[in-house]
C-alpha cells in the first residue's frame, strides 16, 4: 500500500482544486511527510518548507494557477509548491546538476512566475504583474507570498507604498513565522479574519461609504472609528494606512481558516493583505525546537536528526572569520560587528554572545547595513560587515556613495565568494572582484588558505579606508593558523613554485588547483593575494621570465582579476601572451561545487587542459569540459 495515497493522485494544481475541503488536511500531512523524507535524502532547506505546507495547499486549492499568479518570496520556502506543480519526481535530484532548483525558476515551470533567490522582491514583481493584467484587459489574481524576515527590507515597503495607491487587484500574504511579533492566534482572530474578508462585511462597508458621501464629516468619523476598532484588535494599522485592506492574523496551519479566508479575498477588488502565522519546522519536532539548525541541511536520518560533525574536522572559512572577529574585538573595543540577518551563516554567533553591546543584526536590509556601517565609521568606530558576496550586490550604491567616496574604514568580510554549489546562480559570488575593483579607494584581497584569511582580515582592519576580504564557501586546505593578529604587506603577492615557460597567477581559492596543475606542467605559480592594488612588480617579473601567463580566478572574467593583469601588461606595453581563466559570461547553474568548477576549467585537470590548448593553438580562452553526469 502506498505511503501517500492522496498525494500520489496529484500531478498538477487543478487536481488540488477538485479535492473536497475535508481532504486537504490529509494532503497536507502526506506532503509534509514526503518533504521530510525527500530533503533528508538530498539535503536542502527544511524548516522553512515544513512551515508553508498548509499555506501552499490552500493557495493552489483556491487560486487558478498558473493563470492566477503566485509570486513567492524568500524562494527557499517553495518545495511544497514544486511538488504540487508536477515536479515531485525531480525532487530526488533537488539542487543537483540537471535537477530541480531549490528556488522558483521561470525556465523550470510555468507555475514559477518569478525567479527569486534574494528576499523582498515579491510585492514589487506582483504589482507589476497585476498592473500588466489591467493594461492588457486580462482578468487574473496575483498573490505575493512574503516571509516575515523579508518584510524588514526596504524594497518590500517601497512596493507596499506604491501598491496601495496603484489601484491593483492583488493580495499580499505575510507568512509570519515569528510568534513574538503578533498576538496569539485564536477563535477571535479567525472570526475577525472571516468577518473582514467576507462579502457581507465589505458590501455593508461600501454601502455605508455611499450614504456617508453626503456627509464628509460623518464619513471621516466612521472611517476613523473603523480603523480604531481594527487597530485595537489586529496589528494591521500600518498596512491599512498604506492603502491595503488588512486581514488577520490567522493560523497558517489551519486549513479550515485559510481556505474560506482566501476564497473571500479572491473576490475582493483592490490591494488586500492577509497576515498568517506559521511555525518553522511544523510537524517535525526537532526542526520546531531548532529551526535555525534545520534551515539548510545536509543528508540526515529523520528518526535520528542532524548529527554533530566529525571531531577534528577542518574549520570553515566562516569559522575562521568568526574566531578572528572575537579575537580582534577583544583587542580593540572600537570594533563593531554587523550582519544583515545572517548571524549563524556568517559566523557571528559567538561574537554576538561575547560582545552583545557591539553586535548588530539589522535584518534583511543590506543597503541599510552598509550605510549604517559608514555612520559608525564616521564617529571613530571600526565596523566589520559580515555579508555573503551575493547579498552585497544589493548594497552596491551605498558601498560606492556612502563608504568608498568618503574613504571610510569599513571592513567587508565577504563569505561565499565564487561558486557556492547547490544554491545556484542566485547565490554564486561570481561578480564581487569585478564590481569591487572598479571602485576608487577599495582594497580587495583574496585569501588562498585559512591562515592567509586571518592575516588579510587583520590587514583590512588596520587600513584607513574601505577593504574587502573575499573568501569561499566551505573549508580550506587545513593550513596551520597563526593565532597572532598580524597582517600582510598591502599589494604584494608571492611566488609559491618555480617552473619554466608558463606562469600561473592564482587568486584566492584557485591557488590549490593551480599548484596541482603546475606539478604536471612544470609551471611557476604565484599567489597573487591582492586584486587591488595588484602586484605590478610581480606581474612584470613573471612576464620577463615566461612566454605565457595564465590568470586563474573564481570570478567573472569580465572586469575581474585577470582583467587587472591584462591592464598592467597593456599599460607597460609588454607583449607576453596572457590566458585568462575564470567564470565565463553566463550564469552558472546549481550543482555540486567541484563539478561546476570542472566544467569551466577551474580545477586541476581543467587548468592543465586549458594551458595545453593554448600552447597548441594560440587560443586565448578555455574550452570547458562537457557537463558531468552522475552527480
PyMOL commands that set and color helices and strands:
alter all, ss='L'
color gray80, all
select helices_A, chain A and resi 7-9+13-17+21-42+47-50+53-62+75-77+79-93+122-136+149-152+154-163+179-181+187-197+199-212+216-233+237-241+255-266+285-289+317-331+349-354+356-358+366-378+389-404+424-426+432-437+450-461+510-521+536-545+561-572+593-599+604-617
alter helices_A, ss='H'
color red, helices_A
select strands_A, chain A and resi 44-45+69-72+142-147+170-176+245-251+271-277+296-297+335-339+359-361+382-388+411-415+443-445+467-470+494-497+501-506+524-527+530-532+546-556+577-583
alter strands_A, ss='S'
color yellow, strands_A
deselect
rebuild
show_as cartoon
